[in-house]
């Protein structure tokens, strides 16, 4: 290796510490890949987490730009050398991956890989991922591989710690999902016990008023006053429930981390690529953070369920003392005026109400075949 013993040990230590800092699965994967590429001085690195259908639930690369990645196309399938690593759970070190009999080619936009070093990531007997590097930045021996036995051993150490970090991140996400499910269940019971009873009383009182309107108008007036009082109480109960529905993650992690986590979950759950970028955003007042989160959720729901988009991009940028949220998709788009005339809203009314209620503004840019951009600006504190 090009590093001396002290600098090499420091680099390994830094890589392992970086892995342990993150709790979200995709952040852990990105850190593993970036650390491996830097530590072994390779041009490219990638990590694939297999699914149960012959593909990859996640596939993270380092050394490839966003534009290159888009040009390459869909995620790779489990085939060739990647499949062999997952199936046989053993290291692969090759002088030229293209000459291996298992090589099955790659898309035209794919970078040209030559020397190759790959290792499975194992949790006990289970293979939970495949980590590989290509194109070592060093002079290559004639007909030989740039990656050495020392490199393979070092990557093995990273793979062992990667398994621990990845398993911990998965447990953390499952724990959070369980907490959210329990909170929803609790709120559902409270809504049933409080609001449902109020609405039942409201219905009975309204029926009584209807029967009394003709024969006893003064009593009917009293019943209608009771209807108004019950309606006000029900509204108060609903407002209290909505306040409790403010995501706990906003208070614990802040808006940027909460949005990033939700985007990562959606990226795993949908075939469309969902990305998130935040730049220089400061903490916002609680009401504005919640409004931004809710608008982002509604816009993402529309894009993923209705637009047929291949890519949905969420950005959150600092703007003065406040922030600007943009949710952009490359889907089918629509004519906002035609949607309004047809009485359909696609959640646009609720998004505008949320933006206005937080002292902000909402704009919608879309046209048939041109995708959609939802932009929300809030002023900050």
N, C-alpha and C positions, 0 to 999 in steps of 0.2 A: 504494500500500500504506500501511497505517497506521503501519508502522515507519519510523523514520528510517534513513538509510544505514548507520550504525554498528550499530544494533540489528538491522537486517535482515540484515546480513552475519554478525553473531554467531549469529542464529537459523539461517541456512543452514549455517554451520559446525557448530553443535551437532547439527543433523539429520544431516549427512553423517558426523560422528564416531559418532553413535549407530548408524547403519547398519553401520559397519565393526566394531563391537564384538562382534556376534553371529555365531555360526557355524552354528547350527541354522536350517534354512530357515524354519520357522514364526515363530521369533523375529525373523528378518530382515523377514519380511512385515509382522508387527505393528508393528515399528519404522518401516518405510517409511510405513505408513498413518497412524500416529499423528503422525509428523513432518509429513507433508503436510497433514493437517487443522489442526494447530496453526499451521504456518507460513503457510497461506493463509486462516486464520480462517474455516473452514467448519464447518457443523453436522455433516455426515456425510462419511466417506471410506471407500473400499473398494478392495480389490485382488484381482483374480481371476487364477489361473494355470490356463490351459485344459488339458483333457485331450484325448485323441484320439477321444472318443466324443460330442462335442457338449455336454459339460458342463464343470465346473471341478474339477481335481484338488484345488485349495485356493481358499478364498474367505474373506478376512479383512476385517472391518469395524471401524470406530472411530466412536463416537458413538451406538452402539446397545447397550442393556443386554443381559445374558445372557437375561433373561426375554423381551425383545422379539425377540431372535434366535430363541429357541425357538418363539415364536408365529408367526413368519414362515414357518417350515417348511423344506422341503428346499433344498439349494443351487440357485441359479438355473441355467438352461440358457444356452447361447450363443445369444442371440436379441436382436433389437432393436438398440439402440445399442451394447451390449456386443459383439455379434457384428460390427457394422460396424467398431468400433475394432480388433478382432482381425484382421478380414479385410482392411481397407483400410489399416491401420497409419497412421492420421492422427488429429490432435487433433480433439476435438469441444467447442465452447463454445456453450451454448444458453441462451436467456433463460428458456425453460420447457420442460423435457424432456417434459412431458405433451402438448405440442402438436406435437411432432416426428412426422412421418408414420411413422417407424420404431418409435414407442413401442407396446408390446404389453401394457401394464398390469403390475400386480404384485399379490401376495397382499394380502388385506384388512388384515392386521396390519402391512404394510410402511409405514414412515414416508412422509409426503408429500414428494416431492422436486420442486423447482422449477428454479432456475437450476443449471446443470450444467457441469462442466469435466472432461474425460477425456482421457487420453493412453495410447497403447500403450507398453509397456516392451519394448525391442528389444535383442537380443544379435546384433549384426551384421544379417543379413537376417531373422533369426527373431524373431517376436513371442512373447515368453515370458510376457506378462501384460498386464493392462489396469488402470490406476490412475485412479480418478475421485473427484471431490468434488462435493458438492451443498449448496445453501442457504448461500451466502456471508452471513456476519454483517455486513451493511452496508446502508445505504439503497440501494434499487434504482432505477435510472433508469426512467422511464416506458417500459414495453415492452422494457426492455433487460436485459442479464445483469449480475449483480453481479460476476462474475469478469471481470477485465480482461486485456488483452494481456500486461501485466507478470506477472500471475498465471500465464498460460499459459507464458510463458518460464521462470518460476521452477519451475513443475511439470516443465517439460522437463529442467531441470538435475537435479532430484530423480530423474526417471525414468531418466536416463543413469546416475547413481550407483546407483540401485536395481538396474539390470541387472547392474552389476559385483558388487554385494553379493550378489544372488540367485545369480548364477553361481558365485561363490566358495563360498557356503554349500552349493550342490548338490555341488560338487567335494569339499568337506570331508566331507559325508555319504557320498558314494560311496567316498572313501578309507577312511573308518572301516569301512564295510561290507566292503570288500575285506580290510582287516586282520583283521576278525572271521572272515571265510571262511578266510583263510590259517591263522589260529590253530586253527580247528576241524579243518582238514585235518591239521595237525601233530599235534594231540592224537589224532585218529582213528588215525594211523599208530602212535603210541606205544602206544595201547590195544591195537591189533592185535598188535604185536610183543611186548608184555610180558604183558598180562592174558590174551590168547587162548592163548598158549603155556602159561601156568600152568593154565588151565582144561582144556586138552587133556591135560596130564599128570595132572591131577586125575581126569579121566574114565577114563583107562587104569588108573590105580592102583586106583580104586574097582572096576573090572571084575575086576582080578586078585584083589582081596580077596574079591569075591563067589564066585569060583571056588574059593578056598582054604578057605572057612568050614567046609565039611563034612569035607574030608580032611586039612587041616593048620591047625587053629585058631590055633596059635601064630604061624605065618607070616601068617595072615590078620590077626591082631592087629597085627603089624608094618606090614602094608600100610595098615591103617586109621589107624595113627598117622601114616603118611606122607600119607594123605589129609588129616588134620587140619592138618599142617604146610603142605601146598600150599594148602589153603583159606585159612589165615592169611596166607600170602604174597600170594595173589590179592587178599584184602581190603585188604592194605597198598598194593598197586599201585593199586587202585581209589580208595582214600582220597587217594593222592598225585595222581591224575588229577583228582579232584574239587576239591582245593585249587587246582590250576592253572586250573580252570574259573571261578574267581572273576573276574568281568568286569573287564577292564583299565580300563574306564571308571570303575569305582568308585574305583580308586586315583588315576586321573588327574583326574576331575571331581567326585567325591563322589556321595553318594546322590541328592541333590535333582536335580542336572543329569542324572544317568544316567536317573532315572525320567522326567524331563521329556522327554528325547530319545526314550525308548522309547514313551511315550504319543503323542508327535507322529508317530512312524513308524506306530503302530497307527491313529491318527486318519486318516492318509492311505490306509492299506491297507484299511480297512473302511468300510462304509456307515454304521455307527453313529458318532455323535459321541463322541469320547473326549477328556476334559479332565483337566487336572492343576493342583492348587493346593498350594503349600507355604507354611507360615506359621511363621516363627521357629525352624526346625529347626537344631539344632547338630550338629556331627559326632558320630557314634556309634562305639563300638568296631567293628572290622572285621567280626567275626562277626555282630553285630547288623545292620549295614548290608546284608550279603549276605543274611541271613535275610529282612529286610524286602523287598529287591528280588525274591527268589525267590517269596515269598508274593504280592507284587503281580503278578508275571508269571503265576503259576498262576491267580489270581483273574481277571485280565484275559482269560486264555485261556478260562476257563469262561464268562465273560460274553459274549465275542464269538463263541464257537463254539456255545454251547448255549442261551443264554437268549433270543435274538431281541431283544435290547435295542436301543432307538434311541439311548440315551445312557448312557455309562459314565463315572462321575466318580471320579477318584483324588485323595485329599487326604492330605497328610502334615503333621501339626501337632506342634509342640513340646508335651511333657507333662512338666513337672518337668525332670529332667535327661535324659529320654528322648524318645520320640516315639510317636505313634499314627498308624497307616496305616488308611485306610478306602477300600475299593473298592465303590462302590455302582452298581447298574444298575437300569433300569426294565423289565427283562425279565420272562419268564414266572414266575420264582421256582420254589420246590420246597418239599417238606416234609422238613426235615433228618432227622427220625426215620424217615420212610418210606424215605428213601434208605439210611439205615443198616441198617434191617431187611432191605432187599432186597439187601444186600451190595454196593451201589454206593457209591463214595466221592467222585467228582468232584474228586479231589485233596485232599479235606478232611483226610485222615489225614496226608499229607505236609506240608500247611500247618501242622497242629497240631504235628507233630514238629519242624518248623523253628522255630516260635515257641517251643516248650518248650526246644529246644536252645540258643536264644539268651537264655534266661532270661525270656521274655515269655509273653504269653497271646494266644489267638485265640478270637474269638466269631463265630458265624454267625447272622444274622437273615434269614429268608426264609419265604415262604408262597406257595402257588400263586396266580399272578396279581398278586403284590405286589412283585416284584423281589427283589433280594438285596443284603445288605450284609455284607462280610467286614471285620472289624476286628481289627487286630493291634497290641498295645502292647508296647514294649520299654523296659527301665528306663534305658538309657544307661550311661555309664561311672561 
